[in-house]
């Protein structure tokens, strides 16, 4: 009899929650797959025409490169987002940890086009998770980590509190370095990005939105980088980028007595603001930058929407972060000022509903 197909991956890569989907148009997705020769069923899939990615992923899942196996063959095919007979098994394979994808949004072609409305809705919902079941434990741990250092000084004046914020930002950057692709096994930083894969059950428990997978060019081990949304978990791992660190910084500042806002740039960056006297002061934990609102123009970013969230409000603060008070940013927008304000009003109403439901 022919040899059996490769064993299924271990249970640790299985999650039960489905991946959101909903194609806005008929789109073809190119897949490269290792297929069981006996059954014709894919045992591992890579989205996009990248055989190297698939071979690395097979080494991660099965411990060997399946391209050398007689049990499977390499195939390439296109599937349509309108073909449920193809999409349903692909989604199931993703949930079982048998699919690797090259983009942040693994099944991007299956989702509606993401615009400012979708982004606003996403971050409005995210505000509800800031005060999750771990908040009490987080506050206790922050009390140990921070003590009274950097605490808000109500009568200290603007300069005193700005000094405290700068000291906090410098301390934070030293303790919470920006994660690029460091190997967990040998510390090497010259690694290959394999792709995005499904969260494990453990990662999902800590609100991992997605997981990145890296292959070490030196020791050839694999490193997972779950993008945790739980600030308690980020405090524990000390690993993150702007998304993780902005939320942790916000929780730290609130613990220290500062009123805060979470600031989201539509161009893919996140930071916080702390209220000092009557002003909202820019604080970027990844850059250890305080009160430098024009920093992002020096990055040559095409700024269009910058929104600041509290648990009960959202404001368009683009003008504050641009030298021309948002004039060029408004020209880049697909919405009029009236449409933006209407959109923000809907978000404010949703934030108030979320607050009432807690």
C-alpha positions in Angstrom: 0.0 0.0 0.0 1.1 3.6 -0.5 2.6 5.4 2.5 0.2 7.3 4.7 0.0 11.1 4.2 1.9 13.4 6.6 0.3 13.5 10.1 -1.9 16.5 11.0 -0.3 19.4 12.8 -0.4 19.3 16.6 -3.6 20.5 18.3 -1.8 23.7 19.6 -2.4 25.4 16.3 -6.1 25.0 16.3 -8.5 27.8 17.2 -12.3 27.6 17.1 -13.3 31.1 16.2 -13.8 31.7 12.5 -11.9 34.3 10.5 -14.2 37.2 9.5 -14.9 37.4 5.8 -17.1 38.9 3.2 -15.8 39.6 -0.3 -16.9 42.9 -1.9 -16.1 41.6 -5.4 -15.1 38.5 -7.3 -11.3 38.1 -6.8 -8.9 35.3 -7.7 -6.5 34.0 -5.1 -3.4 32.2 -6.1 -2.5 29.3 -3.9 0.6 27.1 -3.8 0.0 23.8 -2.1 1.4 20.5 -1.1 -1.3 18.0 -2.0 -1.7 14.4 -0.8 -1.1 12.2 -3.9 -3.6 9.6 -2.7 -6.6 11.8 -1.8 -5.9 15.0 -3.8 -6.5 17.0 -0.6 -4.1 19.8 0.3 -2.0 19.2 3.4 -0.4 22.7 3.5 -1.2 25.9 1.6 0.6 29.2 0.9 -1.3 32.2 -0.4 0.6 33.7 -3.2 3.1 32.3 -5.6 6.0 31.7 -3.2 7.3 28.1 -3.1 10.0 29.0 -0.6 7.5 30.3 1.9 5.5 27.0 1.6 8.7 24.9 2.0 9.7 26.8 5.1 6.2 26.5 6.5 6.3 22.7 6.0 9.4 22.5 8.0 7.7 24.4 10.8 4.5 22.4 10.8 5.8 18.9 10.0 9.5 19.2 10.9 10.6 18.5 7.3 10.5 20.0 3.8 7.6 18.2 2.1 9.1 19.0 -1.4 11.4 16.0 -0.9 8.5 13.7 0.0 7.0 11.1 -2.4 3.7 11.3 -0.5 2.8 14.7 -1.7 3.1 16.8 -4.8 3.4 20.6 -5.4 0.4 22.2 -7.1 -0.6 25.8 -8.0 -4.1 26.9 -8.5 -6.4 29.9 -8.5 -9.7 30.0 -6.5 -12.4 32.6 -6.6 -13.7 34.4 -3.6 -17.2 33.6 -4.9 -16.5 29.8 -4.9 -17.8 28.5 -1.5 -16.6 25.0 -2.3 -13.1 26.3 -2.4 -13.3 29.1 0.2 -14.8 27.0 3.0 -12.0 24.4 3.2 -9.4 27.1 2.9 -10.9 28.9 5.9 -11.0 25.6 7.8 -7.4 24.9 6.9 -6.4 28.4 8.1 -8.1 27.7 11.5 -6.2 24.4 11.8 -2.9 26.1 11.2 -2.3 24.7 7.7 -2.2 28.0 5.8 0.4 30.7 5.7 -0.2 34.2 4.2 2.1 37.0 3.2 -0.1 40.0 4.3 -1.2 41.3 7.7 -4.8 40.5 6.8 -4.3 36.8 5.9 -7.4 36.4 3.7 -7.4 40.0 2.6 -9.2 39.2 -0.7 -12.1 37.7 1.2 -12.9 41.0 3.0 -14.4 44.3 2.0 -12.1 47.0 1.0 -10.7 48.6 4.2 -11.3 52.3 4.3 -11.5 55.0 7.0 -15.0 53.9 8.0 -13.9 50.3 8.6 -10.8 51.5 10.5 -12.9 53.8 12.7 -15.3 51.0 13.4 -12.4 48.7 14.3 -10.8 51.1 16.8 -14.1 52.1 18.3 -14.6 48.4 19.2 -11.0 48.1 20.4 -11.7 50.8 23.0 -14.1 48.4 24.7 -11.3 45.9 25.3 -9.0 48.4 27.1 -10.7 47.5 30.4 -10.8 43.7 30.2 -10.8 41.0 32.9 -7.1 41.4 33.4 -7.3 45.2 34.3 -7.0 44.7 38.1 -4.0 42.4 37.8 -2.4 44.8 35.3 -2.9 47.7 37.7 -1.3 45.7 40.5 1.7 44.8 38.4 2.1 48.4 37.2 2.2 49.5 40.8 5.2 47.2 41.4 7.0 48.1 38.1 6.4 51.9 38.2 5.9 52.8 41.8 5.6 56.5 42.2 8.1 57.3 39.5 6.9 59.5 36.7 3.6 60.1 38.5 1.4 63.0 37.4 2.1 66.1 39.5 -1.2 68.0 39.6 0.4 71.2 41.0 3.7 70.8 39.3 3.0 72.8 36.2 3.5 72.0 32.6 7.3 71.8 32.5 7.5 69.5 35.5 5.0 67.1 34.0 6.6 67.2 30.6 9.9 66.3 32.3 8.1 63.3 33.9 6.7 62.2 30.6 10.1 62.4 28.9 11.7 60.4 31.7 8.9 57.8 31.4 9.3 57.6 27.6 13.1 57.1 27.8 12.7 54.4 30.5 10.0 52.6 28.5 12.0 52.4 25.3 14.9 51.0 27.1 12.8 48.2 28.7 10.5 47.6 25.8 12.5 47.5 22.6 10.8 47.6 19.2 10.5 44.0 17.9 11.8 43.4 14.4 12.6 39.7 13.8 14.9 38.5 16.6 15.3 34.7 16.9 14.1 33.3 20.2 16.7 30.6 20.1 20.0 32.4 19.3 19.1 36.1 19.3 20.1 36.5 15.6 18.4 39.4 13.8 19.0 38.3 10.3 15.9 36.2 9.7 13.4 35.4 7.0 9.7 36.4 7.4 7.8 33.3 6.6 4.3 34.8 6.8 1.2 35.2 9.0 -0.4 32.1 10.5 -3.4 31.3 12.8 -3.1 32.1 16.5 -2.8 29.2 18.9 -5.5 28.8 21.6 -3.1 30.3 24.1 -2.3 33.3 21.9 -6.0 33.8 21.3 -6.7 33.9 25.1 -4.4 36.9 25.2 -6.2 38.6 22.4 -3.6 38.0 19.7 -5.0 39.6 16.5 -2.5 37.7 14.3 0.8 35.8 14.5 3.9 36.4 12.5 6.3 33.5 11.8 10.1 34.0 11.3 12.8 31.5 10.2 16.3 32.1 11.6 19.0 32.2 8.9 21.7 31.2 11.5 20.2 28.3 13.6 17.3 27.5 11.4 14.7 27.6 14.2 11.3 29.3 14.0 10.0 32.2 16.1 6.4 33.1 16.5 5.5 36.7 17.1 1.8 36.9 18.3 0.5 40.5 18.0 -1.1 40.6 21.5 -3.8 43.2 22.3 -3.6 42.4 26.0 -1.4 45.0 27.7 -0.9 42.5 30.6 0.7 40.0 28.2 2.8 42.7 26.5 4.1 43.8 29.9 5.1 40.1 30.5 6.7 39.4 27.1 8.2 42.9 26.6 7.8 42.4 22.9 5.8 44.5 20.5 5.5 47.4 18.1 3.5 50.5 18.1 0.1 48.7 18.4 1.1 46.8 21.5 3.2 49.5 23.1 0.8 52.3 22.6 -1.9 50.5 24.6 0.6 49.5 27.4 1.8 53.1 27.6 -1.8 54.4 27.8 -2.4 52.0 30.7 0.8 53.1 32.4 0.0 56.8 32.1 -3.5 56.2 33.5 -2.0 54.3 36.4 0.3 57.3 37.0 -2.7 59.7 37.1 -2.7 61.1 33.6 -5.8 61.5 31.5 -5.1 59.8 28.2 -6.2 59.5 24.6 -5.2 56.7 22.1 -4.2 58.2 18.8 -4.5 56.4 15.5 -2.9 57.4 12.2 -4.7 55.9 9.2 -1.3 55.5 7.6 -0.5 52.7 10.1 1.0 54.1 13.3 -0.4 54.4 16.8 0.6 56.5 19.9 -1.0 58.2 22.9 -1.6 61.6 24.3 -1.5 62.7 27.9 -3.4 65.7 29.3 -1.0 68.3 30.8 -2.7 71.3 32.2 -5.3 72.1 29.5 -3.3 70.5 26.6 -3.1 67.1 25.1 0.5 66.2 24.8 1.9 63.8 22.2 3.7 60.7 23.6 5.1 58.1 21.3 6.6 55.1 23.2 8.3 53.5 20.3 10.3 56.7 19.5 10.6 58.0 23.1 9.2 61.2 21.7 7.2 63.6 23.9 5.5 66.8 22.6 6.8 66.4 19.1 3.6 66.4 17.0 5.3 67.2 13.7 7.6 64.1 14.0 5.6 62.1 11.4 5.9 64.7 8.7 9.7 64.1 8.9 9.0 60.4 8.0 7.5 61.6 4.7 4.2 60.1 5.6 1.1 61.0 3.5 -1.0 61.9 6.5 -4.8 62.0 5.9 -6.7 61.0 9.0 -5.4 61.1 12.6 -8.0 60.3 15.2 -7.8 60.5 19.0 -10.0 58.1 21.1 -11.1 58.1 24.7 -13.6 55.6 26.1 -16.4 58.1 25.4 -15.2 60.3 22.5 -13.3 60.5 19.3 -11.8 63.6 17.7 -10.1 64.4 14.4 -6.7 65.8 15.5 -5.0 65.7 12.1 -4.4 69.5 12.1 -2.3 69.2 15.3 0.1 66.8 13.6 0.6 68.7 10.4 2.4 72.0 9.8 -0.3 73.3 7.5 -3.1 72.5 10.0 -4.3 69.6 8.0 -4.8 71.4 4.6 -3.0 68.8 2.5 -4.4 66.0 4.5 -8.0 67.1 3.7 -7.1 67.1 0.0 -6.1 63.4 0.3 -9.4 62.4 1.9 -12.2 60.7 0.0 -14.8 62.2 2.4 -15.9 65.8 2.9 -15.6 67.5 6.3 -19.3 67.1 6.9 -19.1 63.4 6.1 -16.1 63.0 8.5 -18.0 64.7 11.3 -21.0 62.5 10.7 -18.9 59.5 10.8 -17.3 60.6 14.1 -20.7 61.3 15.6 -21.7 57.7 14.9 -18.5 56.5 16.5 -19.1 58.7 19.6 -22.6 57.2 20.0 -21.2 53.7 19.8 -18.5 54.5 22.4 -21.3 55.7 24.7 -23.3 52.6 24.1 -20.2 50.5 24.8 -19.6 52.4 28.1 -23.2 51.9 29.2 -22.9 48.1 28.6 -19.8 47.7 30.7 
